[in-house]
Amino acid sequence: MKAEDIRAFSDDQLTDELLKLKKEQFNLRFQGATGQLEKTARVRQVRRDIARIKTIQAEKKPAVKKEA
């Protein structure tokens, strides 16, 4: 998934996609532990997609200024 595609999502869509990817990540870890994982590269891809979504969610939040 590309970052520009993720940026087009609404906040609710980002949250839903993040939840979906976290479930997939859990299932992939479980498959890896039981020796049933066929596409090992998918683990890395899912992890990076999760990071992209979290980064874009942080960018969309209004910046909170710290006062000294």
The 8 nearest C-alpha neighbors of each residue, nearest first, counted from 0:
[[1, 48, 2, 4, 5, 3, 44, 51],
 [0, 2, 4, 3, 5, 48, 51, 6],
 [1, 3, 5, 4, 6, 51, 0, 52],
 [2, 4, 6, 5, 1, 7, 0, 8],
 [5, 3, 1, 2, 7, 6, 0, 8],
 [4, 6, 2, 7, 3, 8, 1, 52],
 [5, 7, 3, 8, 4, 2, 55, 9],
 [8, 6, 5, 4, 9, 3, 2, 13],
 [9, 7, 5, 6, 12, 13, 10, 4],
 [8, 10, 12, 11, 13, 7, 6, 14],
 [11, 9, 13, 12, 14, 8, 56, 59],
 [12, 10, 14, 13, 9, 15, 8, 16],
 [11, 13, 15, 9, 14, 10, 8, 16],
 [14, 12, 10, 16, 11, 15, 8, 17],
 [13, 15, 17, 11, 12, 16, 18, 10],
 [16, 14, 12, 18, 17, 13, 11, 19],
 [17, 15, 19, 13, 18, 14, 12, 20],
 [18, 16, 14, 20, 19, 15, 13, 21],
 [19, 17, 21, 15, 16, 20, 14, 22],
 [18, 20, 16, 22, 17, 21, 15, 23],
 [21, 19, 23, 17, 22, 18, 24, 16],
 [20, 22, 24, 18, 23, 19, 17, 25],
 [23, 21, 25, 19, 20, 24, 18, 26],
 [24, 22, 20, 26, 21, 25, 27, 19],
 [25, 23, 21, 27, 22, 26, 20, 28],
 [26, 24, 22, 28, 23, 27, 29, 21],
 [25, 27, 29, 23, 24, 28, 30, 22],
 [26, 28, 30, 24, 29, 25, 23, 31],
 [29, 27, 31, 25, 26, 30, 24, 32],
 [28, 30, 26, 32, 27, 31, 25, 33],
 [31, 29, 35, 36, 27, 33, 28, 32],
 [30, 32, 36, 28, 34, 29, 33, 35],
 [33, 31, 29, 30, 34, 28, 35, 36],
 [32, 34, 30, 31, 35, 29, 36, 28],
 [33, 35, 31, 32, 36, 30, 37, 29],
 [34, 36, 30, 33, 31, 37, 32, 29],
 [37, 35, 30, 31, 34, 38, 39, 27],
 [36, 38, 39, 35, 31, 34, 30, 40],
 [39, 37, 40, 41, 36, 42, 27, 35],
 [38, 40, 41, 42, 37, 36, 43, 31],
 [39, 41, 42, 43, 38, 44, 45, 37],
 [40, 42, 44, 39, 43, 38, 45, 27],
 [43, 41, 45, 40, 44, 39, 46, 27],
 [42, 44, 46, 41, 40, 45, 47, 39],
 [43, 45, 41, 47, 46, 42, 48, 40],
 [46, 44, 48, 42, 47, 43, 41, 49],
 [47, 45, 43, 49, 44, 48, 42, 50],
 [46, 48, 50, 44, 49, 45, 51, 43],
 [47, 49, 51, 45, 50, 46, 44, 52],
 [50, 48, 46, 52, 47, 51, 17, 45],
 [49, 51, 47, 53, 48, 52, 54, 46],
 [52, 50, 48, 54, 49, 53, 47, 55],
 [51, 53, 55, 49, 54, 50, 56, 48],
 [54, 52, 56, 50, 51, 55, 57, 49],
 [53, 55, 51, 57, 52, 56, 50, 58],
 [54, 56, 58, 52, 57, 53, 59, 51],
 [57, 55, 53, 59, 58, 54, 52, 60],
 [56, 58, 54, 55, 60, 59, 53, 61],
 [59, 57, 55, 56, 60, 54, 61, 62],
 [60, 58, 56, 57, 55, 61, 10, 62],
 [61, 59, 57, 58, 62, 56, 55, 63],
 [62, 60, 63, 59, 58, 57, 64, 56],
 [61, 63, 60, 64, 58, 59, 57, 65],
 [62, 64, 61, 65, 60, 66, 57, 58],
 [65, 63, 62, 66, 61, 67, 60, 58],
 [66, 64, 67, 63, 62, 61, 60, 57],
 [65, 67, 64, 63, 62, 61, 60, 57],
 [66, 65, 64, 63, 62, 61, 60, 57]]
